[in-house]
């Protein structure tokens, strides 16, 4: 009963019938209380998201598997200290870790150390997990996200190929040795002719020779594809459940050759014996008995002895002879021609000669051993094929690892170049296309990012990974309808996924409904408190609503989850820049720049903070880097022109603005700054002209007031303006 219940629990888990698995496993543990069954119950709870129940029943257990499951439950509940205490004794076992969970233990320890701000220990455990199992892709992802991953060839190179080959081929050879040992150690447990043939005979429900003869019509050696023997259109029905010996004889060529050799050696002798022994009417019955029981051991000899006594003394009763003859005759009623009868007799003769060949016990044992080895060789992989497959697999992982490492290091163009090396089958997958979309997003190429993410959604419509970033892409593109459609699709797929609520929040934010957007982002945080991007988006909404204190808290929570979230560092810098705390702003912009040194936006605002700190040369140098990084970004060019104006280099600033005007002709701030330059050049006509163009482009209320004040000043000569200012001071 215990084994039966255990099998059904495993079957329910494999078929994702989690509630059924919990119910059956509770019955199992109640009837057979043991730590193994309790482990199984904990697995059922964990698979059904009942981490608290698993935590309760596993607490205090000492077996390695129990400790591992307990640590998994603790991680689900964010109990990092208890999880670490459970995993450390397993780690000390080293190579003696049971159930092959060594790499998984190091991975979980890496997760714990990362969440407790012990980055060094986290990196060490992730690397240890990869050294044990080179296919542990999740550990490689963590290393890349921490910025501590080495070259992909280090983890997926030749050493990893050899390790996987040794593991795969070693397991296969060990399985062969264990199985071979089990087969040859005990004759009663051997894959033998006696037990299996008798088992198949008993499955037919026959209790005596007569019943079994009714289920077999003499032909069993040469079987057709549909359970029939065919010769020139003549069909002969035979035993529907063939003996395993005969099945094996039809597969390996070596055994077939042995059979032919045995037949040729005894052909003369067997034909003479056939003519002597089967001269009477009941010879067909003898053939049938021999064909069924030539491999049945002691039971066969007992029954055949009784049959021989009947034949030798009275040749059996007339009724039995007539019955057996009728059965034999009925086996050939489908063939009315003489050829079919001859074929049946030849088959019977060949079958009898084959049975006589294996009369000795040594021949039977040799034949059994050949059958077992042939069957095992069929399950063993070809070593050369396995090595080639492993090499191909590691080559694929090297490409994917190199591209992912570039992307985590924000080298987006290099990542795109690497992903281009993939085959079309691998490139046109949801995961790869999502990574391509993220790369284009980091390059501020939102159109290509939209195209890549849309393809990824078409290929994997129910995979929500990366869809939060896709919603931000559509937000920047002002694609209101597409963003609404995406939000509806995601919420229909999984309304409890944080990505779905991030998309809805971006949709509200695009409609300027920032309060509703903030509620959606907070809903995403509630669903998954460790989803850093939801915290970052919440911070952005607070900044738009000028709730700077709440924005600071959101960004700090995001950084507690992911210290390399450069968007949160950037958001903190923006808050301090708005509050004119330029030292704090420069620090946070610098941290964001260290994480992502390829973002022209971060460089631009870092230069702005440096300028506010009266470090003009450093600020101008940072703006030059930003322009070189992304020549299409107008912001660093505009800030550079402003810095040049403050430094008195008006002509250079005007050249920069003229170039910028060609790229963004409808930006009012550009014309306003050009009016300021012309005013300093005392070219009041052009100054007023550019101020007027700036007003026509409908700037913000604050900027419009500044532009109108500048126009009024531009209409007064400098002397009158000075006198006006002097009169104002006297008054």
Buried (B, 14 or more C-beta within 10 A) or exposed (E): EEEEBBEBBBEBBEEEBBEBBBBBBBBBBEEBEEBBBBBBBBBBBBBBEBBEBBBEBBEEBEBBBBBBBBBBBBBBEEBBEBBBBBBEEBBEEEEEBEEEBBBBBBBBBBBBBBBEEBBEBBBBBBBBBBBBBBBBBBBBBBBBBBBBBEEBBBBBBEEBBBBBBEBBBEEBEEEBEEBBEEBBEEEEEBBBBBBBBBEBBEEBEBEEBEEBBEBBBBBBBBBEEEEBBBBEEBBBBBBEEBBBBBEBBEEBEEBEEBBEEBBEEBEEEBEEBBEEEBEBBBBBBBBBBBBBBBBBBEEBEEBBEEBEEBBEEEEBEEEBBEBBBEBBEEBBEEBEEEEBEEBBBEBBBBBBBBBBBBEEEEEBBEBBBBBBBBBBEEEEEEEEEBBEBBBEBBEBBBBBBBBBBBBBBBBBBBBBBBBEBBEEEBEEBBBBBBBBBBBBBBBBBBEBBBBBBBBBBEBBEEBBBBBBBBBBBBBBBEBEEBBBEBBBBBBEBEEEBBBBBBBBBBBBBBEEBBEBBBBBBBBBBEBBBBBBBBBBBBBBBBBBBEBBEBBBBBBBBBBBBBBBBBBBBBBBBBBBBEEEBBEBBBBBBBBBBEBBBBBBBBBBBBBBBBBBBEBBEBBBBBBBBBBEBBEEBBBBBBBBBBBBBEEEBBEBBBEBBEEBBEEEEEBBBBBBBBBBBBBEEEBBEBBBBBBEBBBEBEBEEEBBEBBEEBBEBBEEEEEEBEEEEEEEEEE
